[in-house]
Amino acid sequence: MEKAVYNQIAEEYKKSKNLSFRVLIEEYSLFKMAGDIKGLSVLDLACGEGHYTRKLKEQGAREVLGVDISSELIKLAQATEAAKPLGCKYLTENVARLPELDQFDMAVAMYLLNYAKTKEELVAFCKAIYNQLKPGAQFIGFNDNVANDPAKYDSYRKYGFKKECSPYRKEGDPIQYTFYNEDGSICQFDHYFLSPQTYEEAFQEAGFDDFQWVWPSVHPTERGNEFWNEFILDPPVIGFVAYKPDTVFRHRKSYVGWAVQNVWML
């Protein structure tokens, strides 16, 4: 279903990457989590039209492979690469059925996991990603905030989008996103609700260590701007980080002050 939807809205979804929250909160928070990626091999999952695939390469990644289920989004990514080559590579594939490609230093998944409708589907995503990573590798990304208060869903309209779902949401229920682009175009798609506990159990079953939800941050140029208060106080989307275990001690970034061990505390 998601494949067909994104094939139909590929251009509109690409334009949504220009919305201000994407740059000032989403992108800023993602690269704050990623840290120094110079020389790393990175797997970019649910890469869409290659927006973050290219940014990861520009930040110094040695190689970046973007994977998406939508052939139309991959065509857009390849067209951009052909026009402005960076050395990014792309693959059309369902992440849950990925063959073993390589052992990557990092995996990034921007709004991939929230397409799982059941715990079993979520575990399949996590296991497929786990199998692509080197021991000690970091897995980061963004996700629908599964603890976001549904009563707040309509309040994000001023940021260029809104969310809609049943007020009595249960496991597997759809959460509809509507993006309102600056040129007047609109795109809609569904994410799916699974509880914080389901996410934590799925990461554990897949073998990951140190799974944490990471509260988004606003870019320093916007600090003190009250416009962002509603977004930051109850964020509609949220970051996450986990690691593939390594028998050798490795330093891991501290998220003290902005990581959330239990997302019910959001």
N, C-alpha and C positions, 0 to 999 in steps of 0.2 A: 504493500500500500504506500509506504513512504517513498519508494522508488518512483512510482507513478506520479505522486503529488509533486515531488521535486523536479521531475522532468518537465512538468507543466509550468512551474513557477520559478524556473532557474534564474531568469533575468531579474525578476522582482526580488528574489531572495538575495542575489548578489548585491543589489542596490541597498538592501537593508544594512549592509556592513558599513554604510556611511552615516548611520544614525549616531548621534553624539554619545549615547551611553556605551556604544560598541567600542569607541576609541578611548573615552575618558574613564571608563570603569572596567569594561571587559578586557580590552587589550592591555591596559596598564596592569591590572591584577594578574592576568595570565603570565606576563613576562616577569612580574615580581616573584611569582611562584617558581618560574623556570630558572631564574638566576643566570649565571654565565653558561651559555650553551656552545661557546666557541669550540669547534672541532668535534662536536658530537654528531652521531647519526640519530635522526629523529623520525619517528613514524607518526604522521598526522592523520588521525582517523576521523571520519565524517568531515573530510576536508572541504567539501563543497566546491566552490569555484577556485579554490587555492588561495584564499585570502591570507590565512595564517601559515600555510605552507611556504609562501613567499616571504612572509615576515620572519619566520624561523630561519630561513636561509640568509636573509639580510642581517639577522642578529649573529651570524657566524657559524651556524650549523654546517658541518662538513658535507652532509647529505641529508636530504629530506624526501621521503616518499609519502605522497598524499593518497588516501584511499577513501572512496565514496561509493555508495550504492547507486547513485544517479549518474547515468551515462551523459546526460545533458550538462550537468554541473562539471563533470570531468572534461567535457569538450570545451567549456568555457575556460577551465584551468589550463588546458593544453594550448588553447589559442593565446592566452596571456603569456605563457611560457615561450611560445613561438615568436611573439611580438617583442618581448623583453626577456631574453634568456637569463635565467639565474642558475640553471642546473637542477631544477626541481623535476621529480618524476611522479607520475600519477598512475593509479590503478582503479578500475571499476570493479568493485567487489563488495559483497555483504561481509562486514567485519566478523560476524559470528561464525562465518565459514571460511575465514582466511586460511590459506595454506601457510606453512611455515616459510617465511620470506627470508629472514635474516635475524641476527641478534642485535637489536637496537639499544642505544644508550638511553633513550627516552621515548615515551609515547605520550602524545597529546590527543585528547578527545574533546572537542568542543561540541557539546549538545548531542552526543551519541547515546550515552547510557539511558537517557530519558525516553528512548524509543522502545525500551523493553517493557512489555505488557505484563510479564510474569517474572517471578524470581528465577525460574529456569532460564528464561531468555537473558536476564541480566547476568546470571552466572556464565552463560555461554559467551557473552561479550567479554566478560572479565577474564575467563580462561583463555580465549583466543588471543587477547592482548598480552596476558602473562607469558604465553608461549613465544612471543616475538621479542622478548626483552632479555638483555644480559642480566646476570645476577647483580643485584644492587641498583638496577636501573629505576628511574623515577617515572611514575605515571601520573600525569596531571591533566586538568581540563576544567570545563564549566558544565553546569547541569541546571535543569529546572530545580529551583529550591523547593524540595518536597515538604518543607515545614512552613512555607509562605502562607499566610492567612488568606483564604479565598475571599474574604470580605474586602481585601485590599486590591484584588485583581484589576479592577477597573481604574484604580488611581494611577496606574503607570502610563495612561494614555498620553500624558504630557511628555513622556520620554520617547514616544513614537510607537508604542505598542500597547496591547492589552492582553489579558489572559481570561479565559472563561472555563468554568467547570461546575460540576454538581456541588452544592454546598455540603453535601454528605458524601464526599469522595471516598472511594474504597480502592483497594488494590486493583490496578489495571484500568481505572477510569481515565478517559481522555481529558487532557487540558489543552484547549484550543488557544493558539497564539495567533494574533492578527498584527501584522506590521504595517505601519503607515509611512511610506517612504516620502522623502522630501519632494519628489517630483509628482506626488499624488497617487502613485501606484500602490497597490495593496497586495499582500500575500498572506495566506493562512495555512497552518499546518498544525498537527496534533503532537504533543508529548503525552506521556502516560504516567500516572501517579503510582509510585511504590513507596512504602514507608521508609523512614530513616533506618529502622532495624533491618529491613530487607536489604538495603544497600550495604550495610555493615556486614551482614551475614554472607552476602554474595562475594564481596571482596575477600573475606576470610576463606570461604570455600574455594575460591580460585587460587589461593596461596599467597596473596599480598599481605605485606606488613604495614603497620603504622597508617592505616587509612584515617584521613581527617577531612572534614569539611573546612573550607577556607573562606572566611567572610570577604566579600569584594571590597576594594578600596577605590576611592576616587582620586584621580590624578592630582598631584600637588598644586597645579595651577587653578584647580577648582575648590580647594579647601576653603571652607567658610562660606561657600555659595549655598544658600538655603534651598535652592532649586533641587538639589540632590538629596535632601533630607529623607523624603519618603522612600526613595530607592534604597538608601543605605540602612535605614532603621529596620526595614523588613524587606530585604532584597528578594526580588522575584527570581533571580538566578544566583548561583553560588559556585565557588570553585571547590576543587577537591584535589587531594594528593595521596599517593600510596607508593610503596616500594616493593620490588621483587626482592625477597631475602637474599642476603649475601653472607657467606661464612666469614668473610674478611671484614673487619671493622671499617666503616666508612662514615665520614662526617655527613650529617644530614642537617639541612637548613632548619632553623627554629622558626616556628610560626606562632610563638607565644605572643598573645595580644591580638591576634587576628585569625587564629585557627579555632575551630569549634569541634571539640571532641564528641559532643552529643548534639546533633542537629535539633533535637527537641528544645534545646536552650535558645534557639534563634528568636 
